[in-house]
Amino acid sequence: MLETMRILSVVGARPQFVKLAPIAAAMTGRAEHLIAHTGQHYDELMSDVFFRDLGIPAPDFNLGVGSGKHGAQTGAMLAGLEEIFESAKPDCVLVYGDTNSTVAAALAAVKMHIPVAHLEAGLRSFNRRMPEEHNRVLTDHSADLLLAPTQVAMDHLANEGLGRRSVLVGDVMTDVLYRVRDSLAESARALPFDLAPGGYYVSTLHRPDNTDSPERLAAIIGELATLKLPVILLAHPRLKHLAKEHNIDLNQGAIRAVDPLAYPELVNAVANSAGVITDSGGLQKEAFLLRVPCTTIRPETEWVETVELGWNVLVSADLSVLAATVQREGAAATDATPYGDGHAAARTVDALLTGISH
Ligand code: UD1
C-alpha cells in the first residue's frame, strides 16, 4: 500500500489564510496535512479571524516572527522554518502566493532537498519595484511543481522555461469566494456600519508604492474624499501606521476609515457595494467574481483578465482621473470564467499527489 504523503503548508499573511482554507479542506482523507504559520501577520483581525471563520485547523507550528524590515523578517523565517522542516520531515512543502513567507519557505525547503510546490505560480506584474514580484519569480524558479491559477500565468511560466513543471489548477480564492457567497445567499446578513445596498464604495490601500510616500498617500486620500458616495476604507495596519506617522487624516470627506473586515463580512460588503477601489491583488479578482466594478490604484495588475473583460480600470500616475473612473458607468455583463470553476483546491491536491514523488 502506498504511504500517505505528508504535505506541510507554510502561510503567514492574510491572503494566504484565505487560500489555505479550501486546500486544508481538500486534503482531508487524501494526505497528511500540516500547517506552519510564520507569524508575519499576527493581529486578531489580520490572522485569527480567518482561521476561525473559514474553518481552518489551528497551525501545527507558529514561528511568531512578526513585523520587520524585509531582510530581518525573511531571515528569521528562513532560520525558523529550517528547524520546523527538520522535525516535521514533510514529503512536500506547499507555499502560497507572493509574500516574504512564501519565498522564505521555498528557499529553506529546496536547500534541504524537500520538494516545493508553489500555489498561485506564474503571476507577474513585471514591476520590479514590488517586493512581491521578486518573491514570485524567485519562488517559481526554485519550486519543483508550479500550480498556476490561469492560462496567462501558465504562459508566463512557459516563457521563463518553466512549462514542464507547471500545471493549470485554477484559482483557489475562487473556491472560497463561491463557498462564502453561497452561504451568505442562504442567510441574509446585515451590512456593517448601517450601509445601504449599492450606496457605498469599499476601499483598501496597503502597497508600499501608495502608502510610504506622504505626498502620494495624501493625494490618494484627497481624491477618495471627493467621491459622491461614502467610502468604507478598510484600513490595513500598514496604512494606519503610516497615515499617523505622516499626519494624514484618513477620515476626510466621503471616507470612513474602519478596521479590516473578516472574510465573510468582506464578501458581503463588496457584493453589495457600488464599487471597489483598491491596490490589493485578491480584492480586484473578488470584485470581478462578484461582478462589482473595480478601480485599481496601480500601474499594472497580475489579474489582467479583470481589465480585459472591462470590470477593472487601472489608475496610477494621474490621480486626477480617480474619482471619474470610480464613478464610471458599469461594465458589460459577462459569463467568462478565467479563474476556474471553484474546484481548484481538489485539482491542486491531485497535482500534488501525482506530481511530487516521495
Ligand atoms: C504583506 C505582503 C503582501 C500582501 C499583504 C496582505 C510581503 C512583502 N508583503 O504586506 O504581498 O498583499 O501582506 O495584507 O510579504 N502589521 C501589523 N499587524 C499585522 C501585520 C502587519 O500591525 O498583523 C504591520 C506591521 O507592523 C508593518 C506592516 O503592517 O508595519 C507591514 O506588514 P508586512 O507583513 O511587512 O507586509 P504587508 O504590508 O502586510
Boltz pocket constraint, residues with backbone or C-beta under 6 A from the ligand:
constraints:
  - pocket:
      binder: B
      contacts: [[A, 13], [A, 14], [A, 15], [A, 40], [A, 41], [A, 42], [A, 43], [A, 46], [A, 47], [A, 66], [A, 67], [A, 68], [A, 98], [A, 99], [A, 100], [A, 101], [A, 131], [A, 132], [A, 206], [A, 236], [A, 237], [A, 238], [A, 241], [A, 281]]
      max_distance: 6.0
